[in-house]
Amino acid sequence: MTDPAPETPAGLVSAWHRLAGAAVLLDGFHALKHAVRFGAEVRVALTADRAGALALAEELAEDVRDTLAELLTEVPRETYAALVPRPHPTAVAALAVRPSRAGNLGKLARTPRTAPVVVLDNPRNLGNAGAVIRLAAGFGATGVVTTGTLDPWHPTVVRGGAGLHFATAVERLTVDELPPGPVFALDPEGTDIRSLKLPDDALLAFGSERSGLSAELRARADHLVALPMRPQVSSYNLATSVAMTLYHWSATGGAPHAL
């Protein structure tokens, strides 16, 4: 299947610069693919290799291939490279509308909730946050909430999440603003997770990579939960801890892909 390459619209670069401040940067083919698949409103999409991008779509994303063909405009490689901070190997980039805070809060607060909310308490690493959002989307979690200063919609987080922010609710809140539900906070001194069944409406809270749970989040916790770990091993990577916890939820009666 082939499509005639659309003409580059006049003012594409100026439109990109006009939108870039408030829009979500979708960096690479897979980020755009996932965003389109989960209903993102894409304002502009460009590529330095349209034929290559559509070949990837035919191989990996046939369900959105025609939509991508309509969205993608080919530009010279130097134009593409000048518009993105770190050019992606697939030479694809797009700008999409960020979901509204009100919409995300509504999804996070809905009851009954059929899948947990992941809470990252003062996370520090942008890549870790992106990996967690990708995991949460895969398991069908209701959403991912961060506390503290890290912006969960930072371009590096979106890149790490492969555009799957649009498959779940992602928002930054204070501990006081957390949605309702029992808080199961991961802590080495907690109850072994293998002895517990995590409810679908749980908030699964994970502390900072550097300092663990904040005093504020610990005070809000209803249960402290520990992952099994060999003695003398210091800790797991944040994304690994989230994956183990979500897997335990799904394996003990949770409903993955509940969304």
C-alpha positions in Angstrom: 0.0 0.0 0.0 1.4 3.4 -1.0 0.2 6.9 -0.5 1.2 10.1 -2.3 3.3 12.2 0.0 1.2 15.2 1.1 2.6 18.7 0.3 4.3 20.3 3.2 1.8 22.9 4.5 2.8 26.5 4.5 4.0 27.6 7.9 4.6 24.1 9.3 7.7 25.2 11.2 6.1 28.3 12.6 3.0 26.2 13.6 5.3 23.8 15.4 7.0 26.6 17.3 3.6 28.1 18.1 2.3 24.9 19.6 5.4 23.5 21.2 5.2 25.3 24.5 1.9 23.8 25.6 1.7 20.6 23.5 3.0 17.1 24.4 6.0 16.2 22.3 5.6 12.7 20.8 9.2 11.7 20.1 9.5 8.8 17.7 7.3 6.5 15.8 6.2 4.4 18.7 5.2 7.4 20.8 3.0 8.7 17.9 1.6 5.2 17.3 0.5 4.7 20.9 -0.8 8.2 21.2 -3.0 7.8 18.1 -4.1 4.4 19.2 -5.4 5.8 22.5 -7.2 8.8 21.2 -4.7 11.6 21.4 -5.5 14.8 19.5 -2.4 15.2 17.3 -2.0 18.8 16.0 1.1 18.3 13.8 3.2 15.3 12.9 6.3 15.2 10.7 9.0 12.9 9.6 12.2 13.0 7.7 11.4 9.5 6.2 7.7 9.1 5.5 8.1 5.9 3.5 10.1 4.4 6.4 7.5 5.5 9.0 4.6 4.0 7.0 6.5 0.8 6.4 6.9 0.5 10.2 3.2 1.2 10.5 2.3 -1.6 8.1 4.6 -4.0 10.1 3.8 -3.0 13.6 0.6 -0.8 13.7 -1.7 -1.7 10.9 -4.7 -0.6 12.9 -3.5 3.1 12.8 -1.6 3.0 9.6 -4.1 5.0 7.6 -4.4 7.6 10.3 -0.6 8.0 10.4 -0.6 8.3 6.6 -3.0 11.3 6.9 -1.1 12.9 9.8 2.5 12.6 8.7 4.2 15.3 6.6 7.7 14.7 5.2 10.2 17.5 5.9 14.0 17.7 5.2 16.0 15.9 7.8 17.7 19.1 8.8 14.3 20.7 9.5 13.2 17.7 11.5 16.5 17.7 13.5 16.1 21.4 14.3 12.7 21.0 15.8 13.4 18.2 18.3 15.9 18.3 21.1 17.1 14.7 20.5 16.3 13.3 17.0 14.8 9.8 17.2 16.2 7.0 15.1 12.7 6.7 13.4 12.9 10.4 12.4 9.2 10.9 13.5 7.9 13.6 15.9 4.5 15.1 16.6 2.8 17.5 18.9 -0.5 16.5 20.7 -2.9 18.2 23.1 -2.3 17.3 26.7 -5.3 15.7 28.4 -7.1 18.1 30.7 -6.4 18.0 34.4 -10.1 17.9 35.1 -10.5 14.9 32.9 -7.6 13.1 34.5 -8.9 13.8 38.0 -12.3 12.5 37.1 -10.7 9.2 35.9 -8.6 8.9 39.0 -11.5 9.6 41.4 -14.1 7.4 39.8 -15.8 4.7 41.8 -15.9 1.8 41.9 -12.4 1.7 40.5 -11.5 -1.5 38.7 -7.7 -1.1 38.7 -5.1 0.5 41.1 -3.6 3.9 40.8 0.2 4.0 41.0 1.6 6.8 43.1 5.3 7.8 42.7 6.2 9.8 45.8 8.8 12.5 44.9 10.4 10.6 42.0 13.7 12.0 40.7 14.5 10.1 37.5 12.6 11.1 34.4 13.4 7.8 32.6 12.1 5.8 35.6 8.8 7.7 35.6 8.4 7.0 31.9 9.0 3.3 32.4 6.4 3.2 35.2 3.8 4.9 33.0 4.5 2.3 30.3 4.0 -0.5 32.8 0.9 1.0 34.2 -0.6 1.3 30.7 0.3 -2.3 30.0 -1.4 -3.6 33.2 -4.5 -1.4 32.7 -3.9 0.6 35.8 -6.3 3.5 36.3 -3.5 6.0 36.3 -0.1 7.2 37.5 0.2 10.1 40.0 3.4 11.8 40.9 4.1 14.0 43.9 6.9 16.5 44.2 8.6 18.6 41.5 9.0 16.1 38.6 6.6 16.8 35.7 5.2 13.5 34.5 4.5 15.1 31.1 8.1 16.2 30.6 9.3 15.2 27.1 11.8 12.7 28.5 9.1 11.0 30.5 6.8 10.8 27.5 9.7 9.4 25.5 10.4 6.8 28.2 6.7 6.0 28.3 6.5 5.5 24.5 3.5 7.7 24.2 1.4 5.6 26.6 0.5 8.6 28.7 -2.6 8.6 26.6 -3.6 5.1 27.6 -3.9 5.9 31.3 -4.5 9.0 33.5 -1.2 10.8 34.4 -1.2 13.7 36.8 0.9 15.5 39.4 -0.8 15.9 42.7 0.0 16.6 46.3 -0.4 13.9 48.9 -3.6 15.7 50.2 -5.0 15.6 46.6 -4.6 11.8 46.2 -7.8 10.1 45.0 -9.8 8.0 47.4 -8.8 4.4 48.2 -6.6 2.4 50.6 -2.9 3.3 50.3 -0.6 0.3 50.1 2.9 1.8 50.4 6.0 -0.2 49.5 8.5 -0.3 52.4 11.2 -2.8 53.4 9.6 -3.0 56.9 6.2 -3.8 55.6 4.2 -7.0 55.3 5.4 -9.5 52.7 3.3 -8.8 49.6 2.9 -12.5 48.9 0.6 -12.7 52.0 -1.7 -10.0 50.7 -4.4 -9.5 48.0 -4.3 -6.0 46.7 -7.8 -4.5 46.1 -8.7 -3.1 42.7 -9.2 0.4 44.2 -5.8 0.5 45.9 -3.3 3.3 45.6 0.1 1.6 45.2 2.7 4.1 46.5 6.4 3.9 45.8 9.0 6.1 47.4 11.7 8.2 45.9 14.7 6.4 44.3 16.9 8.2 46.8 15.1 8.5 50.1 12.1 6.2 50.0 8.6 7.3 51.2 8.2 10.8 52.5 6.8 11.3 56.0 3.7 12.8 54.5 2.9 9.8 52.3 3.9 7.3 55.1 1.4 9.0 57.4 -1.3 8.6 54.7 -0.6 4.9 54.2 -3.1 2.3 55.3 -0.7 -0.6 54.8 3.1 -1.0 54.4 4.0 -3.7 51.9 7.4 -5.3 51.3 8.6 -7.1 48.1 10.6 -10.3 48.6 14.3 -9.6 48.3 17.5 -11.5 49.0 19.3 -10.3 52.1 22.1 -7.8 51.5 20.6 -6.6 48.3 19.9 -2.9 48.8 16.8 -2.3 46.6 15.1 -2.8 43.3 14.9 -0.3 40.5 11.7 1.7 40.7 10.1 0.4 37.6 11.0 -3.2 38.7 9.2 -2.6 42.0 6.1 -1.3 40.2 6.1 -4.2 37.8 6.4 -6.8 40.6 3.5 -5.1 42.5 1.2 -4.8 39.5 1.9 -8.4 38.6 1.0 -9.5 42.1 -2.2 -7.6 41.8 -3.1 -9.1 38.5 -2.0 -12.6 39.5 -4.1 -12.7 42.7 -7.4 -11.7 41.2 -6.9 -8.3 39.6 -8.2 -7.5 36.2 -5.4 -6.4 33.9 -6.5 -4.3 30.9 -9.5 -3.2 33.0 -9.5 0.1 31.0 
